Amino acid sequence: MLTQENLYLDGEEQFGPFLSAFYSRFTAIATSRYHREIADDILRSGTSKVLDIGCGPADVLSILSAKDGKIELYGVDPSSNM
């Protein structure tokens, strides 16, 4: 059975509340340009559905949603704090 505990490999980072908040703020500053470029590439492809595995705080999905309200967006992340 798939549970929160077995989504991680041994030794893999598990984001808690503090690291999740830090990661969200850092990525907003450091990677926002790349997230916009990725979203634009996805929109140019003409796809109608997107699945982002390991989406973290869903930055790319948020950009896609703002630019195209008709696209179906799905995101999963093993960290419950993301």
Summary of the structure (lengths in Angstrom):
residues: 82
radius of gyration: 14.1
end to end distance: 21.8
largest distance: 39.2
contacts: 182
relative contact order: 0.20
helix: 50%
strand: 12%
